[in-house]
Each structure stands twice: as C-alpha cells, then as structure tokens.
C-alpha cells in the first residue's frame, strides 16, 4: 500500500516525534514515576528496620516500631495518590497521540487521489483507522503505564541494594543480562508475526465489509456457501498467524520469570551467608535479618518489572506493527497541490473547451485519446455509448477527480489544473446513478448541498424533485432518521433525494450520470420536466443509456472506445444512420 516498507526503528522514531508534542506531560509523567518508585523502594528499608525492632527476644522497641509503621502507611498513601495522577497523565498523553494519528490518517484520506481509493478496499482502510489505531493505543498506554515505572524500579532497586550490601548487588547485576537477552531475542521474532496478523485482520475486515454491503447480491446468486468458504480461509490464516504471534510473545514471560527467580534465589542464598557472618558477603560488616528482608524485597521488586516489561515489549511489538500501517497511510502521496497561480472562479457561465485530451488509468491500457469538444454556455451535452467506452471517465476528468494525461480542459479560458479544486467542483452539481446518503435526517441529507438553506427552501427543492409526497408519508417527515444506506427507502426514493440536493443549490453547471435510472417511468417524465426548468441557461452534461432522456439535448456525443465517433443532435444523428442510429433503433424500433 505504501511507497516503501517502514522499518521498525523508523516507526518508533515517528511515534516518539508525535509523543514529543506533549513533552511537558511526558516530563511530569517521568517525575511522578520516579517519585512513586522512590517512595515504593524506600518502604522496604523502613520495613527492614521495623523487623530489626522485634527480632531480639524480650526486647521489642514498640515506640520505634509504631513510628516506622505510621511512616510506612503515610508513604504508601502518597504513592497511591501519585500513581493515580501518573496514570491520568499517561492516559492523556496516549489518547492525545492516538487522536492526532487518527486525525492525520483521516485528513490524508481527504487529499488522496481517487485512484488510491479505487485501488484499495474500503474495509482495509477502515481497519487501519479503527482497529489498528485501537491496538496502537493499547500498546502505547501499557508502555507509558509500565515501561517508565519498570525501568525506574530496576535502576532504583539496584541503587538501594548497593546502599544495603554492594557485594550482593553485584550478583544481581551479573545475572541481569540473561533476562534482557531473552526478552530482546523473543521480541525481534514477534514483530513480524504481529505485522502479518494486522495485515490478515485488515483483509478480513475488508471482506466482511464487502459481503455485508453486497448481502442482497450474495443471497440473490446463492453464493452463501462460497462466501463462508472464503471467510473460513481468511479466518484460518488469521488464526495461524495470531497463534504464532501469541506463542512467541508468550514465551517471554515464563523465561524471564525463570531467570528472575534464579536471581531471587541467589540473593536469598548470599544474603543468608552474609547474615550468618559466613563467606565473603559477611566479612567486614554487620548484616542484620532486617537488611536481609529488605534485600529480598528488593530482589522481588527488581525482578517484577522484567516480567512486566516483557509483557510491555510484546504489546509494543503489536502496537508498532499497527502504527506502521497507519503511518503508511499517512505518508501516501497526496493529490498534486494547487498551483500557486491557481484562480478561484466565482462567475461561471459554463464555457468549456476540451482539446486533444488523452487519458488512461494504467499506462498499458489507453482509454481516451484525441478527445476534443467546445461547449458554449447553456448547452445541453448528452454522452451516450456502450459500457466501458469512457463516459464516466469523461465526467471524472471534467470534475478533476483525475487529471488528463495529455491535452487540456479549460473552463472560462482557464486550464482546470490552474483552477482551485473547490471552486471548480462548486461550479458543478452532480446526480449519479450510485446514490450516497449519510446517517441523519432526510432534511440533513438534502441540505448537504446548501448547509444554510431554510426549511422552506428544502421543501421547495423536494417538491421540484417530486420527493415531497413520499417524504410526507414517512413517520417524521423531513425529520425522519435514515441510516447511511438509506434504510427502508427504495433506490428510486434515494435517487430523488439526491436530485433534491441539486434542486436546492442550483449550480451553474450540471452533471447527470444516469440520474433517473432507478426511477419509474411516470416519475421520470415529471422529473424530466423539472430538469428542463433546472437546465435552462445552465451548461449540462447528461450521461444516459436510456436514449429517451437525451432526445432534447443540443449536442449528443456518441463515444466508442474512448473516442467521439459521432456528434450532433438527435435528428442529425438519426439521419446519418450510423452507430447512434443503431443504438437508438435497438431501443425504440419495436415501440415506434
């Protein structure tokens, strides 16, 4: 999907750069982590002293013991409060970073060329912004919550052990690299499995989205069994790579626990020798039972972060893999920037000149070549031809959804590549064969064309589109809520709502791409009359398979294999008795 595969270190640098935006909160989190660890590690020293107060038979120092216990209680309370504040700060950092990355990804989608969206499944892109971002957040939060405190605990514990008995601390230092080596070795293996898991999960999401969207088609062609087989195949691949990722990541904890238990046993053994005055660990200093208990507590606290960090590393491998897929999306090449000299057109009459335009979606398959046309303001241009001849592609070029490969398209004397995309597209009103509605009310969907429209304007537009009557029959009229696919509305009703949008904004130019394909003949006749009123004085392009809709067009362009093979009005083209006449007679010969 990306131009190149991001390395693990490259991904980490990008994450750190985004975390750096919250450096003040980061410093606060580090300060709180250090303070919590310092308090937590000071408590075993007090506990050791408390044990020494009661170790001698018949000579318990109750005053000192009570004082120490009170101090331990106060410190434990302070540590708990600071821990809560630290977790709150970490949550704030994590979800702000993930919010920023999500915003970057969604913002990038808004400026990506349509060719990118055409090439990549919707569900796969959706998976990156939702599931991958959630996985990234989980790993990042665990990293902030446990990584800082774990590292601080390891360093702090070593310092405290050195202060109690440096010789025993040396034993711990010598054995520690074993745990680090094992954790690093396993982490390097798990990253690749988690990356593969993310990719297969995205493939599964894309497939589910595709099958739910096309559920009626699947059912109509009785493809349920084949669909289940395909889903099972993807699910099995996801299971296999997930099991491998989980298996290798799960090795980290038990192996580090074994090594850490070995360290604990070594401390206990050497500490026992020291407390009894035997061996090199007890020479030259008095080593009490309280100090031994403190060292054992430190040994336990020292090894615990290794277990936590091993879990953190596992989650971070998954988080980094998911973050990498997000960054691949964020770093996709956007559509070309507006030229510095780009003009914003405000007065558009519809004067369009197309000269020697050539275009292809892929270099090895030319689609349009040598297309030339001069359109005067107010003309109605109909475009007809067999499927795949380039009709919709021609519309895509007009709207600059794609840029021409050769030649030029000018509007009001300006090459459309030198016109701001926003002003160019605001000059057109589009009604497509594929309707698009969003979740919301009927009124909201019509007002997409003009957000500041009044209720009266919305109703008038609906009446012009012959949608008012069916809207009034809905449970809540114009305030009826519908889902993004239109809910219970028929395809024809959804198309009427899209036509109502155009009736509301009244743009200077119109594109009607099979605009009445899903509407019954009686309603179509009414809408054609409404269109005649709407089209008056407006440059319009009408793509149609049903030739009855374009008989009144000023110019009919007959396209075949990306070229205009005939041009003229309905009567002229019939008299030529060419390709248009063949298309026309195939539809109307029997009727007439």
C-alpha positions as CSV (number, residue, x, y, z in Angstrom):
1,X,0.0,0.0,0.0
2,X,2.8,2.4,0.9
3,X,5.7,3.5,-1.4
4,X,8.1,1.6,0.8
5,X,8.0,-0.7,3.9
6,X,8.7,1.3,7.0
7,X,11.4,-0.2,9.3
8,X,10.7,-0.9,13.0
9,X,13.2,1.8,14.1
10,X,11.7,4.3,11.6
11,X,8.2,3.7,13.1
12,X,9.5,4.1,16.6
13,X,11.1,7.5,15.6
14,X,7.8,8.7,14.1
15,X,5.9,7.7,17.3
16,X,8.5,9.5,19.5
17,X,8.2,12.6,17.4
18,X,4.5,12.7,17.9
19,X,4.8,12.0,21.7
20,X,7.3,14.9,21.8
21,X,4.4,17.3,21.2
22,X,3.4,16.5,24.8
23,X,6.9,16.8,26.3
24,X,5.7,18.8,29.4
25,X,3.2,16.0,30.2
26,X,6.0,13.5,29.5
27,X,8.3,15.2,31.9
28,X,5.6,15.3,34.5
29,X,4.9,11.5,34.0
30,X,8.6,10.7,34.4
31,X,8.8,12.9,37.5
32,X,5.8,11.1,39.0
33,X,7.1,7.7,38.0
34,X,10.5,8.4,39.7
35,X,8.8,9.7,42.8
36,X,6.4,6.7,43.1
37,X,9.3,4.3,42.6
38,X,11.5,6.2,45.2
39,X,8.7,6.0,47.8
40,X,7.9,2.4,47.0
41,X,11.6,1.4,47.3
42,X,12.1,3.3,50.5
43,X,9.4,1.4,52.2
44,X,11.4,-1.9,52.4
45,X,14.2,-0.1,54.2
46,X,11.6,1.1,56.8
47,X,10.1,-2.4,56.9
48,X,13.6,-3.9,57.5
49,X,14.2,-1.5,60.4
50,X,10.8,-2.5,61.8
51,X,11.8,-6.2,61.6
52,X,15.1,-5.4,63.5
53,X,12.9,-3.7,66.2
54,X,11.2,-7.0,67.0
55,X,13.9,-9.6,66.2
56,X,15.5,-9.6,69.7
57,X,13.6,-11.8,72.2
58,X,12.1,-9.9,75.0
59,X,13.4,-6.5,73.7
60,X,10.8,-5.2,71.3
61,X,11.2,-1.4,70.6
62,X,7.5,-0.5,70.4
63,X,8.0,3.3,70.1
64,X,10.3,3.0,67.1
65,X,8.1,0.2,65.6
66,X,4.9,2.3,65.8
67,X,6.7,5.4,64.3
68,X,8.0,3.3,61.4
69,X,4.6,1.7,60.7
70,X,3.0,5.2,60.6
71,X,5.7,6.4,58.2
72,X,5.1,3.3,56.0
73,X,1.3,4.0,56.0
74,X,1.8,7.7,55.0
75,X,4.3,6.8,52.3
76,X,2.0,4.1,50.9
77,X,-0.9,6.6,50.7
78,X,1.2,9.2,49.0
79,X,2.5,6.6,46.5
80,X,-1.1,5.5,45.7
81,X,-2.2,9.1,45.1
82,X,0.8,9.9,42.9
83,X,0.3,6.6,41.0
84,X,-3.3,7.7,40.2
85,X,-2.2,11.1,39.0
86,X,0.5,9.5,36.9
87,X,-2.0,7.1,35.2
88,X,-4.2,10.0,34.4
89,X,-1.4,11.9,32.8
90,X,-0.4,8.7,30.8
91,X,-3.9,8.3,29.6
92,X,-4.0,11.9,28.5
93,X,-0.7,11.5,26.5
94,X,-1.7,8.2,24.9
95,X,-5.2,9.2,23.7
96,X,-4.0,12.6,22.5
97,X,-1.2,10.9,20.4
98,X,-3.7,8.3,19.0
99,X,-6.2,11.1,18.3
100,X,-3.5,13.0,16.4
101,X,-2.5,10.0,14.4
102,X,-6.2,9.2,13.6
103,X,-6.7,12.8,12.5
104,X,-3.6,12.7,10.3
105,X,-4.8,9.5,8.7
106,X,-8.3,10.7,8.1
107,X,-7.1,14.1,6.9
108,X,-4.7,12.4,4.5
109,X,-7.7,10.4,3.0
110,X,-9.4,13.7,2.2
111,X,-6.4,14.8,0.0
112,X,-5.5,11.4,-1.5
113,X,-6.2,11.0,-5.3
114,X,-9.3,8.9,-6.1
115,X,-7.1,6.4,-7.8
116,X,-5.9,5.4,-4.3
117,X,-9.4,4.8,-3.0
118,X,-10.2,2.9,-6.2
119,X,-7.3,0.6,-5.7
120,X,-7.7,-0.2,-2.0
121,X,-10.7,-1.9,-0.4
122,X,-12.8,0.3,1.9
123,X,-12.7,-2.2,4.7
124,X,-8.9,-2.4,4.7
125,X,-8.6,1.4,5.0
126,X,-11.3,1.4,7.7
127,X,-9.4,-1.2,9.6
128,X,-6.3,0.9,9.7
129,X,-8.1,3.9,11.2
130,X,-10.1,2.0,13.7
131,X,-8.7,-1.4,14.8
132,X,-5.0,-0.6,14.1
133,X,-5.4,2.7,16.0
134,X,-7.0,0.9,18.9
135,X,-4.2,-1.7,19.0
136,X,-1.7,1.2,18.9
137,X,-3.4,2.9,21.8
138,X,-3.4,-0.2,23.9
139,X,0.3,-0.8,23.4
140,X,1.2,2.8,23.9
141,X,-0.8,3.0,27.2
142,X,0.8,-0.1,28.5
143,X,4.2,1.3,27.6
144,X,3.6,4.5,29.5
145,X,2.0,2.8,32.4
146,X,4.6,0.1,33.0
147,X,7.7,0.8,31.0
148,X,8.7,4.0,32.8
149,X,8.0,2.7,36.2
150,X,9.6,-0.6,35.4
151,X,12.9,1.0,34.2
152,X,12.9,3.4,37.2
153,X,12.2,0.5,39.6
154,X,15.1,-1.6,38.1
155,X,17.5,1.4,38.4
156,X,16.2,2.4,41.9
157,X,16.3,-1.1,43.2
158,X,19.9,-1.6,42.2
159,X,20.9,1.7,43.9
160,X,19.1,0.7,47.1
161,X,20.6,-2.7,47.1
162,X,24.1,-1.2,46.6
163,X,23.4,1.0,49.6
164,X,22.5,-2.0,51.7
165,X,25.1,-4.5,50.5
166,X,27.1,-3.8,47.4
167,X,28.5,-7.3,47.2
168,X,25.1,-9.0,46.9
169,X,24.0,-6.3,44.5
170,X,26.9,-7.4,42.2
171,X,25.4,-10.9,42.0
172,X,22.1,-9.4,40.7
173,X,23.9,-7.2,38.2
174,X,25.9,-10.2,36.8
175,X,22.7,-12.3,36.3
176,X,20.5,-9.5,34.9
177,X,21.8,-9.5,31.2
178,X,20.3,-13.1,30.8
179,X,16.8,-11.7,31.2
180,X,17.4,-8.8,28.9
181,X,18.9,-11.1,26.2
182,X,16.0,-13.5,26.3
183,X,13.4,-10.6,26.1
184,X,15.2,-9.0,23.2
185,X,15.5,-12.2,21.2
186,X,11.8,-13.1,21.5
187,X,10.7,-9.5,20.8
188,X,12.6,-9.5,17.5
189,X,10.8,-12.6,16.4
190,X,7.3,-11.5,17.4
191,X,7.2,-8.2,15.5
192,X,7.0,-9.9,12.1
193,X,4.2,-12.2,13.3
194,X,2.2,-9.2,14.6
195,X,2.7,-7.3,11.4
196,X,1.3,-10.3,9.4
197,X,-1.6,-10.6,11.9
198,X,-2.5,-6.9,11.3
199,X,-2.5,-7.4,7.5
200,X,-4.7,-10.5,7.6
201,X,-7.0,-8.8,10.1
202,X,-7.4,-5.9,7.7
203,X,-8.1,-8.3,4.8
204,X,-10.8,-10.0,6.9
205,X,-12.4,-6.6,7.8
206,X,-12.4,-5.6,4.1
207,X,-14.1,-8.9,3.2
208,X,-16.7,-8.6,5.9
209,X,-17.5,-5.0,4.8
210,X,-17.8,-6.1,1.2
211,X,-20.1,-9.0,2.0
212,X,-22.4,-7.0,4.3
213,X,-22.6,-4.2,1.7
214,X,-23.4,-6.7,-1.0
215,X,-25.5,-9.1,1.1
216,X,-28.6,-8.9,-1.2
217,X,-26.4,-9.7,-4.3
218,X,-24.8,-12.7,-2.5
219,X,-28.2,-14.0,-1.5
220,X,-29.7,-13.5,-4.9
221,X,-26.9,-15.6,-6.6
222,X,-26.9,-18.2,-3.8
223,X,-23.3,-17.5,-3.0
224,X,-23.6,-18.0,0.7
225,X,-21.5,-21.2,0.8
226,X,-18.7,-19.8,-1.3
227,X,-18.7,-16.7,0.8
228,X,-18.4,-18.8,4.0
229,X,-15.6,-20.9,2.5
230,X,-13.7,-17.7,1.6
231,X,-14.3,-16.3,5.1
232,X,-13.1,-19.6,6.7
233,X,-10.0,-19.5,4.6
234,X,-9.1,-15.9,5.8
235,X,-10.1,-16.8,9.3
236,X,-7.8,-19.8,9.3
237,X,-4.9,-17.7,8.1
238,X,-5.7,-15.2,10.8
239,X,-5.8,-18.0,13.4
240,X,-2.4,-19.4,12.3
241,X,-0.5,-16.1,12.3
242,X,-2.3,-15.0,15.6
243,X,-1.3,-18.3,17.3
244,X,2.3,-17.9,16.2
245,X,2.5,-14.3,17.4
246,X,0.8,-15.2,20.7
247,X,3.0,-18.3,21.2
248,X,6.3,-16.5,20.7
249,X,5.2,-13.5,22.7
250,X,4.0,-15.8,25.5
251,X,7.5,-17.3,25.8
252,X,8.8,-14.0,27.1
253,X,7.1,-14.0,30.5
254,X,7.9,-17.6,31.7
255,X,11.5,-17.4,30.5
256,X,12.2,-14.1,32.2
257,X,10.3,-15.3,35.3
258,X,12.6,-18.4,35.5
259,X,15.7,-16.2,35.2
260,X,14.3,-13.7,37.7
261,X,13.5,-16.5,40.2
262,X,17.1,-17.6,39.8
263,X,18.2,-14.1,40.7
264,X,15.9,-14.1,43.8
265,X,17.3,-17.4,44.9
266,X,20.9,-16.1,44.5
267,X,20.1,-13.1,46.6
268,X,18.5,-15.2,49.3
269,X,21.4,-17.6,49.4
270,X,24.2,-15.0,49.5
271,X,22.1,-12.9,51.9
272,X,21.7,-15.8,54.3
273,X,25.5,-16.3,54.3
274,X,26.0,-12.6,55.0
275,X,23.5,-12.6,57.9
276,X,25.2,-15.6,59.5
277,X,28.6,-14.0,59.1
278,X,29.9,-16.7,56.7
279,X,31.6,-16.2,53.4
280,X,32.9,-13.1,51.6
281,X,29.5,-11.5,51.7
282,X,29.6,-11.1,55.5
283,X,33.2,-10.1,56.1
284,X,33.8,-6.6,57.4
285,X,30.2,-5.5,58.1
286,X,27.3,-6.4,60.3
287,X,24.4,-7.7,58.2
288,X,21.1,-7.9,60.1
289,X,18.0,-10.0,59.4
290,X,16.1,-6.8,58.7
291,X,18.6,-5.9,56.0
292,X,18.2,-9.4,54.5
293,X,14.4,-9.0,54.4
294,X,14.9,-5.6,52.7
295,X,17.2,-7.1,50.1
296,X,14.8,-10.0,49.4
297,X,12.0,-7.4,49.0
298,X,14.3,-5.5,46.6
299,X,15.2,-8.7,44.7
300,X,11.4,-9.4,44.3
301,X,10.7,-5.8,43.2
302,X,13.8,-5.9,40.9
303,X,12.6,-9.0,39.1
304,X,8.9,-8.0,38.8
305,X,9.5,-5.1,36.3
306,X,11.3,-7.6,34.0
307,X,8.1,-9.7,33.8
308,X,6.0,-6.5,33.3
309,X,8.4,-5.1,30.7
310,X,8.4,-8.5,28.8
311,X,4.6,-8.1,28.5
312,X,5.0,-4.5,27.5
313,X,7.5,-5.4,24.8
314,X,5.0,-8.0,23.4
315,X,2.3,-5.3,23.3
316,X,4.6,-2.8,21.9
317,X,5.5,-5.1,19.0
318,X,1.9,-5.3,18.1
319,X,1.4,-1.6,18.6
320,X,4.4,-0.8,16.4
321,X,3.2,-3.1,13.7
322,X,-0.2,-1.3,13.8
323,X,1.4,2.1,13.9
324,X,3.4,1.2,10.9
325,X,0.3,0.5,8.9
326,X,-1.2,3.9,10.0
327,X,2.0,5.7,9.0
328,X,2.0,4.0,5.6
329,X,-1.5,5.5,5.0
330,X,-0.4,8.9,6.4
331,X,2.6,9.0,4.1
332,X,0.7,8.1,0.9
333,X,1.4,10.5,-1.9
334,X,-1.4,13.1,-1.9
335,X,-3.0,14.6,-5.0
336,X,-0.9,17.3,-6.6
337,X,-1.1,20.6,-4.7
338,X,-2.9,23.6,-6.1
339,X,-0.6,25.7,-8.3
340,X,0.5,29.0,-6.7
341,X,-1.2,30.8,-9.5
342,X,-4.5,28.8,-9.2
343,X,-7.5,31.0,-9.5
344,X,-10.8,30.7,-7.7
345,X,-13.7,31.2,-10.1
346,X,-16.8,32.9,-8.9
347,X,-18.5,33.8,-12.1
348,X,-19.0,30.6,-14.1
349,X,-21.1,30.6,-17.2
350,X,-20.2,27.2,-18.5
351,X,-17.8,27.9,-21.3
352,X,-15.7,24.7,-21.7
353,X,-13.1,23.9,-24.3
354,X,-11.6,20.4,-24.5
355,X,-8.5,19.9,-26.7
356,X,-6.9,16.7,-27.7
357,X,-7.4,15.0,-24.3
358,X,-5.8,11.7,-23.7
359,X,-6.2,9.6,-20.6
360,X,-5.6,6.1,-19.2
361,X,-5.9,4.6,-15.8
362,X,-2.9,2.4,-16.4
363,X,-0.1,3.3,-19.0
364,X,-0.5,0.0,-20.9
365,X,-4.3,0.4,-21.5
366,X,-5.2,3.7,-23.2
367,X,-8.9,4.6,-22.7
368,X,-9.4,8.1,-24.1
369,X,-7.4,9.6,-26.9
370,X,-7.7,12.8,-29.1
371,X,-10.9,13.9,-27.4
372,X,-11.9,17.5,-28.5
373,X,-15.1,19.4,-27.8
374,X,-16.2,23.0,-27.5
375,X,-19.1,23.6,-25.1
376,X,-20.9,27.0,-25.1
377,X,-22.7,28.4,-22.0
378,X,-26.2,26.9,-21.6
379,X,-25.7,24.0,-23.9
380,X,-27.0,20.5,-23.0
381,X,-24.4,17.9,-23.9
382,X,-25.5,14.3,-23.9
383,X,-23.0,11.5,-23.8
384,X,-24.0,8.0,-25.0
385,X,-22.2,4.9,-25.9
386,X,-21.7,1.3,-24.9
387,X,-20.5,0.3,-21.4
388,X,-16.8,0.9,-20.9
389,X,-16.5,3.5,-23.7
390,X,-15.3,6.2,-21.3
391,X,-18.5,8.2,-20.5
392,X,-18.0,8.2,-16.7
393,X,-14.2,8.7,-17.2
394,X,-15.0,11.9,-19.2
395,X,-17.1,13.1,-16.2
396,X,-14.2,12.3,-13.8
397,X,-11.9,14.4,-16.0
398,X,-14.3,17.3,-16.0
399,X,-14.6,17.3,-12.2
400,X,-10.8,16.8,-12.0
401,X,-11.2,13.6,-10.0
402,X,-8.4,12.5,-12.3
403,X,-6.0,14.7,-14.3
404,X,-5.7,14.4,-18.1
405,X,-2.5,12.6,-19.3
406,X,-2.3,14.8,-22.4
407,X,-4.2,17.8,-23.9
408,X,-6.2,20.3,-21.8
409,X,-9.6,21.1,-20.5
410,X,-10.4,24.8,-20.0
411,X,-13.2,26.5,-18.1
412,X,-13.9,30.2,-18.8
413,X,-10.5,30.3,-20.5
414,X,-8.6,28.8,-17.6
415,X,-7.0,25.3,-17.7
416,X,-8.8,23.4,-14.9
417,X,-5.4,22.4,-13.5
418,X,-4.9,26.1,-12.7
419,X,-8.3,26.5,-11.0
420,X,-8.8,25.7,-7.4
421,X,-10.4,22.3,-7.0
422,X,-13.0,23.7,-4.6
423,X,-14.2,26.5,-6.9
424,X,-14.2,24.1,-9.9
425,X,-16.3,21.5,-8.1
426,X,-18.7,24.0,-6.6
427,X,-19.4,25.1,-10.1
428,X,-20.9,21.6,-10.9
429,X,-23.9,19.9,-9.4
430,X,-23.8,16.1,-9.7
431,X,-26.5,13.5,-9.6
432,X,-25.0,10.0,-10.0
433,X,-26.5,6.6,-10.6
434,X,-24.9,5.4,-7.3
435,X,-26.7,7.4,-4.6
436,X,-24.9,8.5,-1.5
437,X,-26.7,9.3,1.7
438,X,-25.3,9.7,5.2
439,X,-26.8,8.8,8.6
440,X,-29.1,11.6,9.7
441,X,-32.4,13.1,8.8
442,X,-34.0,13.5,5.4
443,X,-33.6,17.2,5.8
444,X,-29.9,16.9,6.7
445,X,-29.2,14.8,3.6
446,X,-30.9,17.4,1.3
447,X,-29.0,20.3,3.0
448,X,-25.7,18.7,2.1
449,X,-25.8,20.9,-1.0
450,X,-26.5,24.1,1.0
451,X,-26.0,23.9,4.7
452,X,-27.6,27.3,5.4
453,X,-30.8,26.5,3.5
454,X,-34.1,27.3,5.2
455,X,-36.8,24.7,5.8
456,X,-38.9,26.3,3.1
457,X,-36.1,26.1,0.6
458,X,-35.6,22.4,1.4
459,X,-39.3,21.7,0.9
460,X,-39.4,23.6,-2.4
461,X,-36.4,21.7,-3.6
462,X,-38.1,18.4,-2.6
463,X,-41.2,19.4,-4.4
464,X,-39.2,20.2,-7.6
465,X,-37.6,16.7,-7.4
466,X,-41.1,15.1,-6.8
467,X,-39.8,13.8,-3.5
468,X,-42.1,15.8,-1.2
469,X,-45.0,13.4,-1.4
470,X,-43.1,10.3,-0.2
471,X,-41.2,12.3,2.4
472,X,-44.5,13.5,4.0
473,X,-45.6,9.9,4.2
474,X,-42.6,9.0,6.3
475,X,-43.1,8.7,10.1
476,X,-41.5,12.0,11.0
477,X,-41.5,13.7,7.5
478,X,-38.3,15.7,6.9
479,X,-37.0,14.8,10.4
480,X,-37.1,11.1,9.7
481,X,-33.8,9.4,10.6
482,X,-32.2,7.2,8.0
483,X,-29.0,5.1,8.0
484,X,-26.1,5.6,5.7
485,X,-27.5,3.2,3.1
486,X,-31.0,4.9,3.2
487,X,-32.6,2.3,5.4
488,X,-36.0,1.3,4.2
489,X,-36.0,3.8,1.3
490,X,-36.2,2.4,-2.2
491,X,-33.4,3.0,-4.7
492,X,-35.7,5.4,-6.6
493,X,-36.5,7.4,-3.4
494,X,-32.9,7.7,-2.6
495,X,-32.2,9.0,-6.1
496,X,-35.0,11.5,-5.7
497,X,-33.3,12.9,-2.5
498,X,-30.0,13.3,-4.5
499,X,-31.9,15.2,-7.2
500,X,-33.5,17.4,-4.5
501,X,-30.0,18.4,-3.4
502,X,-29.2,19.7,-6.8
503,X,-32.6,21.5,-7.0
504,X,-31.6,23.2,-3.7
505,X,-28.1,24.5,-4.6
506,X,-28.8,25.4,-8.3
507,X,-25.2,25.3,-9.6
508,X,-24.2,27.0,-12.9
509,X,-23.2,23.6,-14.4
510,X,-24.8,20.2,-14.1
511,X,-23.7,16.6,-14.5
512,X,-26.4,14.0,-14.6
513,X,-24.9,10.5,-14.8
514,X,-27.9,8.1,-15.2
515,X,-29.7,10.4,-12.8
516,X,-33.1,8.7,-13.3
517,X,-32.0,5.1,-13.8
518,X,-33.8,3.9,-10.7
519,X,-37.0,5.9,-11.1
520,X,-40.3,4.6,-12.5
521,X,-41.3,5.9,-16.0
522,X,-44.1,8.1,-14.7
523,X,-42.0,9.9,-12.1
524,X,-39.2,10.1,-14.7
525,X,-41.4,12.1,-17.0
526,X,-42.2,14.5,-14.2
527,X,-38.5,14.9,-13.2
528,X,-37.5,15.4,-16.9
529,X,-39.9,18.4,-16.9
530,X,-38.3,19.6,-13.6
531,X,-34.9,19.1,-15.2
532,X,-35.9,21.2,-18.2
533,X,-36.6,24.1,-15.9
534,X,-33.4,23.5,-14.0
535,X,-31.2,23.1,-17.1
536,X,-32.5,26.2,-18.7
537,X,-29.5,28.6,-19.1
538,X,-27.1,26.1,-17.5
539,X,-24.4,24.1,-19.2
540,X,-25.1,20.4,-18.5
541,X,-23.6,17.0,-19.3
542,X,-26.0,14.1,-19.3
543,X,-24.8,10.5,-19.4
544,X,-27.6,8.1,-20.3
545,X,-28.2,4.6,-21.5
546,X,-31.9,5.3,-21.9
547,X,-31.9,7.5,-25.0
548,X,-35.4,8.8,-24.3
549,X,-33.8,11.1,-21.7
550,X,-31.5,12.9,-24.1
551,X,-33.6,13.5,-27.2
552,X,-33.8,17.2,-26.5
553,X,-30.1,17.7,-26.0
554,X,-28.3,20.4,-28.0
555,X,-25.4,18.1,-28.8
556,X,-25.2,14.3,-28.5
557,X,-21.7,12.9,-28.2
558,X,-21.5,9.3,-29.3
559,X,-18.5,7.6,-27.7
560,X,-16.9,4.4,-28.6
561,X,-13.5,3.0,-27.3
562,X,-12.6,6.4,-25.7
563,X,-13.3,8.4,-28.9
564,X,-16.2,10.6,-30.1
565,X,-17.3,8.8,-33.2
566,X,-20.4,10.9,-33.9
567,X,-21.6,14.3,-32.8
568,X,-24.9,16.2,-33.5
569,X,-28.5,16.5,-32.3
570,X,-30.9,13.6,-32.2
571,X,-32.4,14.3,-35.7
572,X,-29.0,14.8,-37.3
573,X,-27.6,11.6,-35.9
574,X,-30.6,9.5,-36.9
575,X,-30.2,10.8,-40.5
576,X,-26.6,9.8,-40.6
577,X,-27.8,6.2,-39.9
578,X,-24.5,5.4,-38.0
579,X,-23.7,4.0,-34.7
580,X,-26.1,6.3,-32.8
581,X,-28.9,5.2,-35.1
582,X,-28.1,1.6,-34.3
583,X,-28.3,2.3,-30.6
584,X,-31.5,4.3,-31.0
585,X,-33.3,1.7,-33.1
586,X,-32.3,-1.1,-30.8
587,X,-34.3,0.7,-28.0
588,X,-37.2,2.2,-29.9
589,X,-37.7,0.3,-33.2
590,X,-40.3,-2.1,-31.7
591,X,-42.1,0.8,-29.9
592,X,-42.4,3.0,-32.9
